[in-house]
Amino acid sequence: MQEQTLVYHPIGIIHSPFRDIADRPIQPAGARGVAGTVLHIEDMDIVNGTHCNDTR
């Protein structure tokens, strides 16, 4: 059987207040009231890593 290669490509970036893996909740209820942002690659300016609608 021929060996196959699996390649992963990022589809987005998640911004969260949880910086340490040990602090992240394992269930959604543990993050109730915590805001985060998910940016999809198609909405990103890949060169500088900012959101296309970011006016900063």
N, C-alpha and C positions, 0 to 999 in steps of 0.2 A: 504494500500500500504506500502511495506517495505521500510524503509529508506536505501539509498545507500550512500556509501562513495566514494568520488572522491579523488584520490591521485596523486599529481604532483611530478615528478622527474626532476631534472635539466638535460638539454641536452647539456649544454655548458656554456661558460663564455664569456661575451662581455667586451672588454677593449675599453674605449672611453675617449676622453679628456673632455667630459661633466660630471662633478662631481655632479652638483646640478640639480635636476629635473626641476627647473625653468629656467635653462639655455639651456635645450635641445630643439632643434627645433621640431615643430610638423609636419613639412613637409620635405621631403628629400632635397628640394632645399635650405632649411635653413642650411644644413650641407655640402653644396657643397665645395669641397676642403679639407674636414676634414677626416683624416684617423682614422680608428678603426680596431680592430682585433676580430674575432670570433673564439673561440677554442671549438671544439666539445669534449664532455667527452671522447669519444673513443681515442682521440689524447692526452689526459692528463695523467699525473702521479698523480693519485688521492691522494696518500700519502702525497706528498709535494706540490701539486698544480702547478707544472710547466709543460710546454709543453714538450712532449717526445723528441723533436728535440732541446730543449734548451741546449746550451753548457756551460752555466754559472755555 
